[in-house]
Amino acid sequence: MSTSSSPSDRVAELAELLRKYKDAYYNGQTLVSDASYDALEDELRALAPDHAVLKNIGAPVAEVVTEWEKARHAIPMGSLNKAVNETEFRQWAARCDQLGAQSDLPPISNNLLVTEKLDGLSLAVNYENGKLVEAITRGDGHVGERITPNARRMKGVPARLPEPLTVSIRGEIILKLSDMRKGFPGYDAPPRNKAAGTSKRFDGSGCEHLTVMFYDLEGGGIELPTEEAKYERLVELGLIVPPFTVTDLEGALKIHQEYSTKKRAELDYEIDGLVVRANDLRAQHLLGELADRPRAAVAYKFASLAKISRVIAINWETGPTGRVTPIANVEPIEIGGATVQFVVLHNASNVERLGIGVGHEVLVSRRNDVIPHLEEVVVKHGPAATIPTECATCNAPLSRRGEYLVCTNLQCRAIVEGRIRRWVGTQDILELGDKLISQLVEAKLVREPADLYRLKVEDIAGLERRGTTIAKKVLDNLHAKLPLSLPVFLASLGMDDFALETAKLLVANGYDTLEKLHAASAEELAAIKGMGATKAKNVVNGLRARAEEIERLLAVGVVPVAPSAGGALAGKTFCFTGTLPLPRKTYEDLVVKHGGSVLSGVTKDLNYLVMSDPSSASTKAEKARKYGTQCIDDKAFMALIDAAASAAPANEASGGVSSALSGKSVCFTGAQPKKRSDLEKMVTANGGEVRDAVTKGLTYLVMADPGSSSSKAKKAREYGTECIDLATLERIIGEAGGVIDV
């Protein structure tokens, strides 16, 4: 890590590297070792513990042309912390025991459930009244792809459960070695890669060779006391589960040794470690999470392998912040079933320290059987690599800042793309992915965020593999995010020390307009608790440096607004837990829309805990009642939202909303005569809620042909949703005295 660069530079670089490495891994490639990845993640957690990258799971859903519909998980699919050796595993167990003792729990290390860490693809399979209704890939943990037709073909995924349960079951798609030989003769790459490609084939061919093993379930109307009971419940439902054992710390170590020396090699499928959890679910809840990862669970990985290869080339890639990362291209070697060709060397100082050059023999490992790491130079054949003086992307001169080379040309394509990705990523704009951003920059259609809002349908449609349908969807999603709240606007700019939480802090302290922020001095901002002199100075300098860019954004209609301080839910806090009818983000957006706040856990400051069964005796519910928090269900929450919407002022010059659609929800599908973003604004302007999918409780599904027999229309009718066209919706709004043109 550089000691001379600013912390915000380091945070940006770490975030970009982690995204890149994670995306490569979940798309069947390998760039860095788990040990290196974990070290970078730990460094980012120390610098920015609330950074979005630490909460993201998996890799973003690909934005290339696809027939699979994107879907949000009702409960995010999380990940686990890792232990790579016995020392780290014992440290994890000791920490669990220490935290458990603070809650008067017996030693957690005496009651552990151990199971296999399957090397496959995570899948959430949802059942309603015992019937399979959808299967969603993990994606980035929040948004995946709905591959239900293919999941139905996979072994271990029943169309119906033996009981009429409404439940979400988590599992792993794997390709057994025997099935790989039988179904894909001659294929010799990692089974995980073949499973990944096969699971998303549009015709579903080959999915019959895939197997899903399950390991978790949410819902079902029963509070289970232990992980063991959860696995036994999965078995009762006729589902395939990996082997599991309840034991203590020493027993878990013995099992790990048995797998490492014998059992792993005898399996008909690949695993890369063991998953060890506190067996007591109450203990899991009390220990809570750290950076969205459960404290009471760990992935205990197997020792890695290493092989010698030869360096073919060393490439110097410029990243989104201008920092240049050296990457060694080595002769392909197979390590633990994966082919390794590229190894990240991190920075110029590391290249100099290693003395590495083209032709040198190097030791490459996959310390946790996942991501490559260059351990050392074994034999040097020829001179060490020459440190470059020019950017490989734009040919501008490079500067040396501590351990790093830096390109300072703000027009460098790598930097331009990085800034656009930051703008898009902060707002979570679907469809506008890295490939499209690269195309737009290469075509000189976009050089800064304001250019995105000047794009026309034909600009995007003319790019390779796009077209009018994709172009309209991209622009609809872009404009649907408007208006941006002031904190999101500022965080999207990617300025030093201007993360989303910093922006929220400033707004909460009265700096709720751009004018007030521009007029503020560093001394005034430094006086705010949680800011400090350095951060305040960076904020003032950043705003000054981006003043012209901000003006250009305002000129194209991107005008930020302060979050509602006087909404009907102002001062109220909400937390959502368990399985609920709608995606969690939908509930959270409704709270924020009406001036409330969302908390991630039960604290003394929490007003409402929203859950499927308010009378539950779960640990969270008990803790909430202890603090005087109201436990409510989805219906009670929506009643609060309806009341909040009704309390809002009528849609007059004041800019409020009408109540024509109060308490009603609307989903638009297919081609519409107006822009999707305009239609969604019309719904919200009339007090309604926009949903992005057909779910229970949806009031209207708006489509060109309400008599359609499409799967969406059929699902809507099953839920009692009314299928209407746009003209009917506008008539409903008009008859209720609402506004149509907004």
C-alpha positions, 0 to 999 in steps of 0.5 A: 500500500502506498504511503504517499497517496490519499486514502480515497485514492487507495479506497477507489483502487481497492474497490476497482481491483476487488470488483475486477477479481471477483467478476473474473472468478465468478465468470470462470477466470482466475487473476489473483490468489484468495490470500491476496484478495482477502488482504485487499478486502481487509485493507478496504474494510479498514479504510472504508468499512461501509463500502458497497464492494464489501456488501456485494456478493458474487459478480454483476449480472452480465449486461450483454444481450440475454434472454434471462430476466433480471430479478432481485433477491427478497433476501440478499445472498451473502458470503462467508469470511475465510480461514486458510489454516488451522491458526486462523480457524482457531482464532475464528472459534475463539472470537465466537466463544468470546462474543458468545460469552458476552451474551451468556452463551455456552462455548460455541466451539463445542457445538459446530456444524461442519459441511462441504463447501461446494465449488459451484454456482449459488441458486435461490429456489422459491416455492409458494404453497409447495409449488416451484415458482422461480429460481434466481442465480446469485448474481451480485447477491442482490440482483441475479437472473431468473433461470427457472426453466433450466432449474426445473431440468436439474437433478434435485430440484422438485417441481413440488414439495411434499408439503404446501410451504412458501419458502426460499431454499438456497443451494449450489449448482454443481456438475458431478465428475461422472455426469461431466464424463457422460454428458460432456465427453472430452471436456477437461476444464473445471466442472464449475465452468461447464456448470456456469455455461450450461445453467444459462443456455437459452434452450436448457440443453445439458441442464439435466446433467447438473445437480443442485445440493441445498444447504439453507432455507428461509420461511416455511412457517417454522422457527428451527433451533439449529443448523442440524435441524435445518439440514434435517428439514431439507432432507424431510422435504426430499432435497439433496444436501451435502454431508454434515456433521455436528461436532466440536472444534477439535472434531472439525479440525479432524474432519478437515484433515480427513478431507484434505488427505483422503475424502476430497479426492474420493468425491464425485464432485469438487469442493474447495473447503469446509463450511463451519457454523455455530449449530445454535441458530440463536447464537448465530443471531446474537453474534450478528454480522460484520460487513454483511458476513455472519460472524458465526460461520467461516469457510475453512479452505484447503491448502493451495497448490503451486507450480512453476511457469515462465513469464511470457510478458508483463502488461501495464494496465491503467485503472479507473483512478489512473493507477497502473497495475502490472500483470504477468502473462505466464505460460498456461499451467493447470493448478487444482483443475483451473488453467492459470495464465495471468498473475497480478503483480500489484505495483511498480515497486513490487516488480522492482522488488521481485526483479521479475522479467520476461523469460523468468521462471516463477512459482505460481500458486492458488493458495485457496484453490481459487485465484493465482498468486506469484510466490517468487521468481525461481530462475532468472533468464535475462534482465528484469522488466523495464518500468514504463514511462508512458501510459499504455492506454493514452501514451501520456507520461506516467508519474511515480507516486510512492509504490505506484505509477500514475497516469494524470491525463484526465482524458485517458480512456481508462480514467474516463471509463472509470468515472462513468462506471462510478456514476452508474455503479453508485446509482445501480443503473441496470443494463448500463454495464462495463461493456456498453460504457466502453463502447460509448467512450470508444465511440466518443459519445460519452466523456463525462456523466453529463453526456449520458443524458444527451444520448439518443436511442439511435446513438446506442442502437448503432453500437455493436450487439445493441439495437433499439430495444436495448437502447430504449431500456438503457435510457429508460433505466438511466432516467428512471433514477431521476431526480437524484437525491443530493447525497447520491448525486455527490457520491456518484461524482467519485470525488475524494472523501465524498462517499455516500455516507459522507454526503448524507452526513453533510445533508443531515447537518444542514448542507442540503443544497449545492449552493450551501455546499459551494459556499461552505469553508473547510473550517465550517465542514471540519466542525461537523462531528465525523468529518475532520480537517482533511476530509473537509478540505478534500470536500471543498477542493473536490467541489471547486474542481468539479464546479464546471462538470456539476454545471453541465449536469445541471444543464442537462436536467440532472438537478439533485434534491435534498431527501425529504426532511418533512415526510410523514415517516420523518424520524421513524426507523425501520428494519426488515427481516426474514422472508417478505412478499416484496424484495427488501429494496422495495420496502427500503425505498418506500421508507426513504421516499417518505422521510424515514430511515432504514437500519440494518439491525435491531438497536435501541433506536429502532421503531419498527421491525417488519417481519412475516410473523410479528408474534415470532419468538425469534431472537431478533423479535425478542430483542426488539420487544425488549427495546420497545420496538413495534414488530409488524408484518407487511400489511401493517407496514403498507398501511403506514405507507398508505397513510404517509402517502395520504398525508402528502400535499396534493399535486399543486405547484408545491411539487407534492403528489396526488392520491389518485393511486394511493395504496396501489402498485403498478408494474409496466411490461413490454412496449409502451407508447411513452417512455418508461421513466415518464410512466413511472414518474406519473405513478409516483406523482399520483401516490402510487408505487412502481414495482419492477416485477409481478409479485403478490399484492401488485394492483395493476400490470400495464401492458399493450395487450391486457388479454395476453397469455404471456407468463407475466400476464398469467402470473398476474392473474393468479395473484389477482392483479388486474391486467390493463393497458396504458389508456385504462391506467390514465383514465383511472388516474384522471377519474380520481383527480390525478395528474397524467402529464408530469 
